[in-house]
């Protein structure tokens, strides 16, 4: 442990590993938080002593540097958590009888990426040119916005009985940022044996909020609703909703 001693005589204790020979070493997330709190204490002392703007500018620059390191550590933590948790995509291994098309035999089908229907959704088929029938949710914005001349290519479809395939579904999570949040999210998915295909997360420093989009695999709407409910119960989570 050593002390930072500005020209006004204020002594601020700083961990030995924070600054070495004018540089820095990786402290880990906990070490960065400790350094962050030390700087906050320093800021209060500086205001109390009413020192010059020069020292306050130095403090703000150092504070932003520490915040950047903390966000880097969080990004590394997120990558490590979900790198271990993500599994191979199984959603493409679907059976031919997942969808029954009214009035016709077996035709090539595919599931729309725009709305990502899962069993239990009210669905409709759209006859494409050269690619078989694309299955959409009936309330998909692309279906609702079809011009009248293309609506004749819509066909009635329904889910097959007893399908055990899995399908991708996208959800968004809004939460107050805190240590361990991503681990709690991955824990819920692991406990429910839900496969995670992708995650995209960003944070707003001024709001102390984190926004995450996850693509997971589910077998039905009922399972998706259950997962959303359990994720909503995680401390600091403000909202969880299905995208599309």
C-alpha positions as a Python dict, from the first residue, in 0.01 Angstrom:
ca = {
    (1, 'X'): (0, 0, 0),
    (2, 'X'): (126, 352, -80),
    (3, 'X'): (-23, 703, -86),
    (4, 'X'): (-95, 956, -357),
    (5, 'X'): (11, 1297, -223),
    (6, 'X'): (-112, 1594, -428),
    (7, 'X'): (35, 1938, -374),
    (8, 'X'): (-236, 2029, -121),
    (9, 'X'): (-115, 1761, 121),
    (10, 'X'): (-410, 1518, 98),
    (11, 'X'): (-299, 1154, 133),
    (12, 'X'): (-502, 893, -59),
    (13, 'X'): (-424, 523, 4),
    (14, 'X'): (-393, 319, -316),
    (15, 'X'): (-326, -60, -351),
    (16, 'X'): (33, -150, -445),
    (17, 'X'): (-84, -337, -755),
    (18, 'X'): (-271, -38, -893),
    (19, 'X'): (24, 170, -1014),
    (20, 'X'): (368, 20, -1063),
    (21, 'X'): (647, 223, -1223),
    (22, 'X'): (395, 457, -1376),
    (23, 'X'): (196, 179, -1544),
    (24, 'X'): (-83, -55, -1437),
    (25, 'X'): (-146, -424, -1396),
    (26, 'X'): (-473, -617, -1430),
    (27, 'X'): (-646, -610, -1092),
    (28, 'X'): (-945, -821, -1179),
    (29, 'X'): (-1297, -689, -1139),
    (30, 'X'): (-1289, -669, -756),
    (31, 'X'): (-961, -478, -761),
    (32, 'X'): (-1098, -230, -1011),
    (33, 'X'): (-1404, -174, -794),
    (34, 'X'): (-1176, -106, -494),
    (35, 'X'): (-978, 146, -697),
    (36, 'X'): (-1303, 305, -814),
    (37, 'X'): (-1423, 352, -455),
    (38, 'X'): (-1084, 497, -355),
    (39, 'X'): (-1117, 758, -627),
    (40, 'X'): (-1466, 849, -510),
    (41, 'X'): (-1331, 913, -161),
    (42, 'X'): (-1053, 1122, -315),
    (43, 'X'): (-1314, 1327, -505),
    (44, 'X'): (-1499, 1410, -182),
    (45, 'X'): (-1175, 1516, -15),
    (46, 'X'): (-1085, 1737, -309),
    (47, 'X'): (-1420, 1914, -300),
    (48, 'X'): (-1394, 1965, 75),
    (49, 'X'): (-1053, 2132, 40),
    (50, 'X'): (-1173, 2345, -256),
    (51, 'X'): (-850, 2289, -449),
    (52, 'X'): (-791, 2411, -799),
    (53, 'X'): (-959, 2297, -1119),
    (54, 'X'): (-631, 2138, -1230),
    (55, 'X'): (-654, 1859, -973),
    (56, 'X'): (-1022, 1801, -1041),
    (57, 'X'): (-946, 1754, -1411),
    (58, 'X'): (-674, 1502, -1326),
    (59, 'X'): (-919, 1317, -1103),
    (60, 'X'): (-1191, 1304, -1369),
    (61, 'X'): (-945, 1166, -1626),
    (62, 'X'): (-823, 899, -1385),
    (63, 'X'): (-1180, 812, -1287),
    (64, 'X'): (-1279, 758, -1651),
    (65, 'X'): (-974, 536, -1699),
    (66, 'X'): (-1078, 316, -1407),
    (67, 'X'): (-1439, 298, -1535),
    (68, 'X'): (-1303, 183, -1871),
    (69, 'X'): (-1104, -93, -1706),
    (70, 'X'): (-1409, -204, -1506),
    (71, 'X'): (-1621, -226, -1822),
    (72, 'X'): (-1343, -424, -1994),
    (73, 'X'): (-1335, -670, -1704),
    (74, 'X'): (-1713, -707, -1720),
    (75, 'X'): (-1699, -777, -2091),
    (76, 'X'): (-1436, -1043, -2032),
    (77, 'X'): (-1650, -1192, -1756),
    (78, 'X'): (-1954, -1204, -1986),
    (79, 'X'): (-1756, -1372, -2264),
    (80, 'X'): (-1615, -1632, -2025),
    (81, 'X'): (-1954, -1712, -1867),
    (82, 'X'): (-2134, -1766, -2195),
    (83, 'X'): (-1840, -1926, -2376),
    (84, 'X'): (-1866, -2212, -2129),
    (85, 'X'): (-2246, -2218, -2141),
    (86, 'X'): (-2322, -2194, -2514),
    (87, 'X'): (-2389, -2525, -2686),
    (88, 'X'): (-2408, -2626, -3055),
    (89, 'X'): (-2719, -2514, -3242),
    (90, 'X'): (-2967, -2803, -3249),
    (91, 'X'): (-3262, -2606, -3381),
    (92, 'X'): (-3193, -2703, -3743),
    (93, 'X'): (-3256, -3071, -3668),
    (94, 'X'): (-3632, -3058, -3715),
    (95, 'X'): (-3862, -3326, -3838),
    (96, 'X'): (-4076, -3317, -4150),
    (97, 'X'): (-4395, -3351, -3947),
    (98, 'X'): (-4330, -3039, -3734),
    (99, 'X'): (-4571, -2853, -3964),
    (100, 'X'): (-4885, -2981, -4138),
    (101, 'X'): (-4988, -2790, -4451),
    (102, 'X'): (-5359, -2790, -4521),
    (103, 'X'): (-5472, -2950, -4848),
    (104, 'X'): (-5129, -3054, -4979),
    (105, 'X'): (-4874, -3327, -4922),
    (106, 'X'): (-4525, -3289, -4784),
    (107, 'X'): (-4355, -2976, -4911),
    (108, 'X'): (-4027, -2816, -4820),
    (109, 'X'): (-4079, -2575, -4532),
    (110, 'X'): (-3862, -2325, -4350),
    (111, 'X'): (-3922, -2103, -4050),
    (112, 'X'): (-3915, -1728, -4091),
    (113, 'X'): (-3622, -1551, -3926),
    (114, 'X'): (-3817, -1229, -3896),
    (115, 'X'): (-4062, -1359, -3633),
    (116, 'X'): (-3908, -1693, -3524),
    (117, 'X'): (-4228, -1896, -3466),
    (118, 'X'): (-4225, -2172, -3205),
    (119, 'X'): (-4485, -2445, -3138),
    (120, 'X'): (-4792, -2289, -2981),
    (121, 'X'): (-4775, -1972, -3191),
    (122, 'X'): (-5061, -1909, -3432),
    (123, 'X'): (-4886, -1961, -3768),
    (124, 'X'): (-4948, -1924, -4140),
    (125, 'X'): (-4749, -2030, -4447),
    (126, 'X'): (-4628, -1819, -4737),
    (127, 'X'): (-4551, -1986, -5069),
    (128, 'X'): (-4214, -1861, -5188),
    (129, 'X'): (-4068, -1890, -5536),
    (130, 'X'): (-3820, -2177, -5537),
    (131, 'X'): (-3785, -2217, -5159),
    (132, 'X'): (-4100, -2399, -5058),
    (133, 'X'): (-4322, -2258, -4784),
    (134, 'X'): (-4200, -2017, -4517),
    (135, 'X'): (-4377, -2043, -4182),
    (136, 'X'): (-4457, -1713, -4011),
    (137, 'X'): (-4641, -1611, -3699),
    (138, 'X'): (-4983, -1496, -3812),
    (139, 'X'): (-4925, -1154, -3657),
    (140, 'X'): (-4578, -1115, -3813),
    (141, 'X'): (-4530, -762, -3940),
    (142, 'X'): (-4415, -893, -4278),
    (143, 'X'): (-4735, -1095, -4316),
    (144, 'X'): (-4956, -809, -4205),
    (145, 'X'): (-4788, -573, -4452),
    (146, 'X'): (-4816, -803, -4756),
    (147, 'X'): (-4965, -628, -5061),
    (148, 'X'): (-5302, -761, -5170),
    (149, 'X'): (-5166, -933, -5482),
    (150, 'X'): (-4934, -1151, -5272),
    (151, 'X'): (-5186, -1251, -5008),
    (152, 'X'): (-5315, -1526, -5240),
    (153, 'X'): (-4986, -1709, -5168),
    (154, 'X'): (-5073, -1748, -4800),
    (155, 'X'): (-5174, -2101, -4697),
    (156, 'X'): (-5316, -2242, -4376),
    (157, 'X'): (-5071, -2448, -4171),
    (158, 'X'): (-5067, -2596, -3822),
    (159, 'X'): (-4817, -2752, -3589),
    (160, 'X'): (-4774, -3127, -3605),
    (161, 'X'): (-4864, -3334, -3299),
    (162, 'X'): (-4598, -3450, -3056),
    (163, 'X'): (-4306, -3259, -3203),
    (164, 'X'): (-3992, -3276, -2988),
    (165, 'X'): (-3782, -3036, -3195),
    (166, 'X'): (-3637, -2714, -3057),
    (167, 'X'): (-3672, -2370, -3212),
    (168, 'X'): (-3483, -2041, -3172),
    (169, 'X'): (-3652, -1760, -2981),
    (170, 'X'): (-3516, -1414, -2907),
    (171, 'X'): (-3569, -1232, -2578),
    (172, 'X'): (-3453, -898, -2438),
    (173, 'X'): (-3354, -834, -2076),
    (174, 'X'): (-3328, -491, -1913),
    (175, 'X'): (-3162, -477, -1571),
    (176, 'X'): (-2973, -257, -1329),
    (177, 'X'): (-2604, -334, -1378),
    (178, 'X'): (-2437, -532, -1099),
    (179, 'X'): (-2168, -791, -1044),
    (180, 'X'): (-2284, -1147, -1111),
    (181, 'X'): (-2592, -1055, -1315),
    (182, 'X'): (-2486, -1251, -1623),
    (183, 'X'): (-2397, -1553, -1410),
    (184, 'X'): (-2746, -1547, -1259),
    (185, 'X'): (-2902, -1535, -1606),
    (186, 'X'): (-2692, -1827, -1728),
    (187, 'X'): (-2780, -2017, -1409),
    (188, 'X'): (-3154, -1992, -1481),
    (189, 'X'): (-3102, -2115, -1838),
    (190, 'X'): (-2882, -2402, -1722),
    (191, 'X'): (-3131, -2511, -1455),
    (192, 'X'): (-3409, -2523, -1715),
    (193, 'X'): (-3178, -2700, -1965),
    (194, 'X'): (-3223, -2415, -2214),
    (195, 'X'): (-2962, -2391, -2488),
    (196, 'X'): (-2815, -2045, -2550),
    (197, 'X'): (-2729, -1970, -2913),
    (198, 'X'): (-2622, -1606, -2893),
    (199, 'X'): (-2606, -1302, -2665),
    (200, 'X'): (-2552, -934, -2732),
    (201, 'X'): (-2518, -709, -2430),
    (202, 'X'): (-2454, -337, -2384),
    (203, 'X'): (-2456, -101, -2086),
    (204, 'X'): (-2540, 265, -2025),
    (205, 'X'): (-2293, 411, -1779),
    (206, 'X'): (-2507, 719, -1708),
    (207, 'X'): (-2810, 503, -1626),
    (208, 'X'): (-2626, 213, -1460),
    (209, 'X'): (-2837, -17, -1681),
    (210, 'X'): (-2750, -319, -1894),
    (211, 'X'): (-2947, -427, -2203),
    (212, 'X'): (-2911, -784, -2330),
    (213, 'X'): (-3060, -970, -2628),
    (214, 'X'): (-3047, -1349, -2607),
    (215, 'X'): (-3127, -1614, -2866),
    (216, 'X'): (-3229, -1936, -2691),
    (217, 'X'): (-3380, -2269, -2799),
    (218, 'X'): (-3723, -2375, -2674),
    (219, 'X'): (-3965, -2651, -2762),
    (220, 'X'): (-4287, -2450, -2720),
    (221, 'X'): (-4443, -2117, -2630),
    (222, 'X'): (-4523, -2256, -2285),
    (223, 'X'): (-4156, -2325, -2218),
    (224, 'X'): (-4063, -1978, -2343),
    (225, 'X'): (-4317, -1812, -2112),
    (226, 'X'): (-4181, -2013, -1817),
    (227, 'X'): (-3822, -1908, -1891),
    (228, 'X'): (-3922, -1542, -1923),
    (229, 'X'): (-4104, -1561, -1588),
    (230, 'X'): (-3800, -1711, -1412),
    (231, 'X'): (-3560, -1459, -1563),
    (232, 'X'): (-3792, -1180, -1448),
    (233, 'X'): (-3746, -1295, -1086),
    (234, 'X'): (-3368, -1239, -1088),
    (235, 'X'): (-3272, -950, -857),
    (236, 'X'): (-3219, -617, -1038),
    (237, 'X'): (-3393, -739, -1357),
    (238, 'X'): (-3650, -479, -1465),
    (239, 'X'): (-3809, -645, -1768),
    (240, 'X'): (-3787, -956, -1984),
    (241, 'X'): (-3982, -982, -2307),
    (242, 'X'): (-3992, -1176, -2630),
    (243, 'X'): (-3868, -995, -2938),
    (244, 'X'): (-4092, -1014, -3247),
}
